[in-house]
Amino acid sequence: MNLEGLRKKIDEIDARIVELIGERQSISERIGRGKKETSKRIEDRERELAVLKNVRSMARDKNISPSDIENIYRQIIDASKKIQGVAVAFQGEPGAYTEEAALRFFGKSTEGHPYESLDEVFEAVEVGDVPFAMVPVENSLEGSITRAYDLLLDSPLMVCGETELRISHCLIANAGAGLDTIKTVYSHPQALGQCRSFLGHLNCELIPASDTAGSVRMIKEQRLLDSAAIAGAGAAEIYGMKIIAREIEDNPHNFTRFFVLSKEDSPPTGNDKTSIVFSLKHKPGALYDCLREFASREINLTKLESRPTRHQPWEYNFYMDFSGHREEKGISEALKSLEEHAVFVKILGSYPKAR
């Protein structure tokens, strides 16, 4: 058979594969509806591991790389969970940027569970009300969300994924409002900070609020005709409000990084990141000794930040991200050596890098 004939065969096989995946997705959707009717969780870790074990075994029988097949099936399983509708906790009102991040990460069938505070979001997953949480941890302009990192320090939850969201702010108000009628603007402090230049020209009062979408809901419910809120376009659509101005952020390179939290982190995928927190002994070169364990093994550090321990003045914890999974040999060795230099080490989780 010539080259064109072989390529035609490949196309026919691809068509059959896509058709079978579509059939699998259809069955997964029916399973998801059944789980919701019986109040069962979408996430079934034991079933997922059993499926992966089975396909690895079949791959070996067909002389196919088990790891390659496992990587393919992890993507298929993720797509199935998205169709089934994963329950995810987030802080804020419907339409918040965090909900948008959850929809992007888990899919449009995501069942969002809004909570008033980050503390309540963590608690919801810890007690088993929902299997996942989406939590903002860092903004490219305003820096880290310190409360999220403080909660991660004390919580048993682990980071099992991450995603990044381009933040584009809108000025939102009731119908009939315009730039010349706005006297007060409400939003989350970070959103207000990210729109300083635009807001400076409005000459209006800025009032911090707990979240962006909640500000939109508030000015609607209270019919504040001379007020506006800063939030995403989705919030305006959800609450039927008017967008006065779009893309009002000072810097177009405005991204927020989110952690996906659950009771377990993720298995290795070959393109992972690990987050840890540790504290040091008070001696010269303590931080150097810790970082040397990673440098000597050519492990790439992607973040290093200190935060007060909250126990003793002028004592700090170090939050660090680096490339690789904690189960990899070199990283496992580095973490073990780190424990010899540090007062304590906590692994926050290993997870696939944001796509």
C-alpha positions in Angstrom: 0.0 0.0 0.0 1.4 3.4 -0.9 1.7 6.4 1.4 -1.6 8.0 0.4 -3.3 4.6 1.0 -1.7 4.3 4.5 -2.8 7.9 5.4 -6.3 7.1 4.3 -6.3 4.1 6.7 -5.1 6.4 9.5 -8.0 8.8 8.8 -10.5 5.9 8.9 -9.0 4.7 12.3 -9.1 8.2 13.7 -12.8 8.5 12.7 -13.6 5.3 14.5 -11.6 6.4 17.6 -13.5 9.8 17.7 -16.8 8.0 17.3 -16.0 5.6 20.2 -14.9 8.5 22.4 -18.1 10.2 21.6 -20.0 7.1 22.6 -18.0 6.8 25.8 -18.8 10.5 26.6 -22.5 9.9 26.1 -22.4 7.0 28.6 -20.4 9.1 31.0 -23.0 11.9 30.8 -25.7 9.3 31.8 -23.6 8.1 34.7 -23.2 11.7 35.8 -26.9 12.2 35.9 -27.3 9.0 37.8 -24.7 10.1 40.4 -26.5 13.4 40.9 -29.9 11.7 41.3 -28.4 9.5 44.0 -26.3 12.3 45.6 -23.1 10.4 44.7 -19.8 12.3 44.0 -18.7 12.7 40.5 -15.1 12.1 41.5 -14.5 8.3 42.0 -10.8 7.9 42.7 -11.0 4.1 43.0 -12.9 3.7 39.7 -10.4 6.0 38.0 -7.4 4.0 39.2 -9.1 0.7 38.2 -9.7 2.0 34.6 -6.0 3.1 34.3 -4.8 -0.2 35.6 -7.0 -2.0 33.1 -5.8 0.1 30.1 -2.2 -0.3 31.1 -2.7 -4.1 31.1 -4.3 -4.1 27.7 -1.5 -1.9 26.3 1.1 -4.4 27.5 -0.8 -7.2 25.8 -0.7 -5.2 22.5 3.0 -4.2 22.9 2.0 -0.6 23.3 3.7 1.7 25.9 1.5 1.5 29.0 2.6 5.0 30.1 1.6 6.5 26.7 -1.8 4.8 26.9 -2.2 6.0 30.6 -1.5 9.6 29.6 -4.1 9.4 26.8 -6.7 7.9 29.1 -6.1 10.5 31.8 -7.2 13.1 29.2 -10.3 11.0 28.3 -11.2 10.6 32.0 -10.8 14.3 32.6 -13.1 15.0 29.7 -15.7 12.6 31.1 -15.6 14.2 34.5 -16.2 17.6 32.8 -19.3 16.3 31.0 -20.6 14.7 34.3 -20.4 18.1 36.0 -17.9 18.3 38.9 -18.9 20.2 42.1 -16.5 23.0 42.9 -16.5 25.4 45.8 -15.4 29.0 45.2 -15.4 32.3 47.1 -17.8 35.0 45.8 -21.1 35.3 44.0 -22.0 33.6 40.7 -20.2 35.4 37.9 -17.0 35.8 40.0 -13.6 35.4 38.2 -13.0 32.3 40.3 -16.2 30.6 39.0 -15.0 31.5 35.5 -11.7 29.8 36.3 -13.5 26.7 37.5 -15.6 26.5 34.4 -12.5 26.8 32.2 -10.7 24.1 34.2 -13.5 21.5 34.7 -15.8 22.4 31.8 -19.2 24.1 31.3 -21.1 21.4 33.2 -19.3 22.4 36.4 -21.6 22.7 39.4 -20.4 25.8 41.2 -20.9 26.2 45.0 -20.4 29.8 46.1 -19.2 30.7 49.6 -18.8 34.0 51.3 -15.2 33.5 52.4 -12.1 31.5 51.6 -12.3 29.9 55.0 -15.7 28.5 54.2 -14.4 27.3 50.8 -11.7 25.3 52.5 -14.0 23.9 55.1 -16.5 22.8 52.4 -13.9 20.5 50.9 -12.4 19.4 54.2 -15.8 18.1 55.5 -16.8 16.5 52.2 -19.6 18.8 51.1 -17.8 19.2 47.7 -14.8 17.3 46.2 -12.9 20.4 44.8 -12.3 24.0 45.5 -11.0 26.7 43.1 -8.9 29.3 45.0 -7.0 32.4 43.7 -3.4 32.4 44.9 -1.5 35.0 42.9 -2.1 37.9 40.6 0.5 39.0 38.1 0.2 42.6 39.1 -0.9 42.6 42.7 1.1 39.6 43.9 0.0 36.8 46.2 -3.3 36.4 47.9 -2.0 36.0 51.4 -5.1 34.6 53.0 -5.1 31.7 50.6 -1.5 30.8 51.5 -2.2 31.1 55.2 -5.1 28.7 54.9 -3.0 26.2 52.8 -0.4 26.1 55.6 -3.0 24.8 58.2 -5.3 22.9 56.0 -5.1 19.1 55.1 -6.2 19.9 51.6 -3.7 19.5 48.7 -3.1 21.2 45.5 -4.2 18.9 42.6 -4.2 21.4 39.7 -3.7 24.9 38.6 -5.1 27.2 36.0 -4.4 30.8 34.9 -7.1 33.3 33.8 -6.7 36.5 31.9 -8.4 39.2 34.0 -10.3 41.8 31.9 -12.3 44.3 34.1 -15.5 46.1 33.2 -17.2 49.0 34.8 -20.8 47.8 35.4 -23.8 49.8 36.5 -27.6 49.9 36.4 -29.4 50.9 33.2 -29.3 54.6 32.5 -25.9 55.2 34.2 -23.0 56.7 32.4 -19.4 57.7 33.2 -20.6 61.2 34.1 -23.2 59.9 36.7 -21.0 57.6 38.7 -19.9 58.8 42.1 -19.0 55.6 43.8 -17.3 52.4 42.6 -17.3 49.1 44.5 -15.2 46.0 44.0 -12.6 43.7 45.5 -9.5 45.6 46.6 -7.3 43.9 44.0 -9.7 44.9 41.2 -9.7 48.5 42.4 -5.9 48.4 42.5 -5.7 47.0 39.0 -7.7 49.9 37.6 -6.1 52.8 39.3 -5.4 54.9 36.2 -8.9 54.6 34.8 -10.6 55.3 38.2 -8.3 58.3 38.7 -10.0 60.0 35.8 -13.5 59.4 37.2 -12.9 61.3 40.5 -15.2 59.0 42.4 -15.2 57.3 45.8 -13.7 53.8 45.9 -15.2 51.3 48.3 -13.6 47.9 48.8 -15.9 44.9 48.8 -15.6 41.1 49.4 -15.7 40.2 45.7 -16.2 41.5 42.2 -19.5 39.8 41.2 -21.0 40.4 44.6 -20.5 44.2 44.1 -22.5 44.0 40.9 -25.3 42.1 42.6 -25.3 44.6 45.5 -25.7 47.7 43.4 -28.5 46.0 41.5 -30.4 44.9 44.5 -30.0 48.2 46.3 -30.7 50.2 43.1 -27.6 52.4 43.5 -28.1 54.5 40.4 -25.0 56.6 41.0 -22.7 53.7 41.7 -20.8 51.2 39.6 -18.9 48.0 40.2 -15.8 46.5 38.7 -16.2 42.9 37.6 -16.0 40.6 34.6 -18.4 40.7 31.6 -20.0 37.5 32.8 -21.2 39.1 36.0 -23.0 41.8 34.0 -24.7 39.2 31.9 -25.8 37.1 34.9 -27.3 40.1 36.8 -28.7 41.9 33.7 -26.6 45.0 34.2 -25.0 47.5 31.9 -21.4 47.6 30.9 -20.2 51.2 30.8 -16.6 50.5 29.9 -14.6 47.4 29.0 -10.9 46.5 29.6 -10.4 49.2 32.2 -7.4 47.5 33.8 -4.2 49.5 33.8 -2.1 46.6 32.4 -3.3 44.1 29.7 -0.9 41.5 31.1 -3.2 40.9 34.0 -3.5 37.2 35.0 -4.6 35.5 38.1 -3.3 32.0 39.1 -5.7 29.6 40.7 -5.1 26.4 42.7 -7.5 23.5 42.5 -7.8 21.9 45.9 -8.9 18.4 47.0 -8.1 15.8 49.6 -5.4 14.3 47.4 -3.0 15.7 44.9 -2.5 14.3 41.4 -0.3 11.5 40.1 2.6 12.2 37.8 1.8 13.3 34.2 5.3 14.2 33.0 4.6 17.9 33.0 4.1 18.7 36.6 4.8 21.3 39.3 5.1 20.9 43.1 4.3 23.5 45.8 5.8 23.3 49.3 6.2 25.4 52.4 9.1 25.2 54.9 10.7 27.2 57.7 14.4 27.5 58.4 16.8 27.2 61.4 18.4 30.5 62.5 21.9 30.1 61.2 24.0 31.7 58.5 23.5 30.1 55.1 20.3 28.3 56.1 18.4 29.3 52.9 21.4 28.7 50.7 21.7 25.1 52.1 18.1 24.5 51.3 18.2 25.9 47.8 21.4 24.1 47.0 19.5 20.7 47.3 17.4 21.7 44.3 20.1 23.5 42.3 22.5 20.6 42.6 19.8 18.3 41.0 19.0 20.9 38.3 15.4 21.4 39.6 13.9 24.6 38.3 12.4 26.8 41.0 9.4 28.9 39.7 8.4 30.7 42.9 10.0 31.6 46.2 8.2 33.8 48.7 8.4 34.4 52.4 5.4 34.9 54.8 5.4 35.6 58.5 4.9 32.5 60.6 2.3 34.3 62.8 3.8 32.5 65.8 6.9 34.6 66.5 7.8 38.1 65.3 10.3 38.2 62.4 10.1 34.5 61.8 9.1 33.4 58.3 7.8 30.5 56.3 9.0 30.1 52.7 6.5 29.1 50.0 8.2 27.5 47.0 7.1 26.1 43.6 9.3 24.0 41.4 9.1 21.9 38.2 8.5 18.2 38.6 6.4 15.8 40.7 7.2 14.8 44.3 7.3 11.1 43.3 10.1 11.6 40.8 13.4 10.3 42.1 15.4 13.5 42.0 12.7 15.6 43.6 12.0 13.0 46.3 15.7 13.1 47.2 15.7 16.9 47.3 12.7 17.0 49.6 14.3 14.4 51.9 17.5 16.4 52.1 15.5 19.6 52.6 14.1 18.1 55.8 17.6 17.9 57.2 18.1 21.6 56.9 14.6 22.9 57.6 12.6 23.2 60.8 9.6 21.7 59.0 8.5 20.9 55.5 5.0 20.6 54.2 4.2 19.4 50.7 1.2 21.4 49.5 0.8 19.1 46.4 2.1 18.0 43.0 -0.1 18.8 40.0 -0.1 19.2 36.2 1.2 22.6 35.1 -1.4 25.1 33.8 -2.0 24.7 30.1 
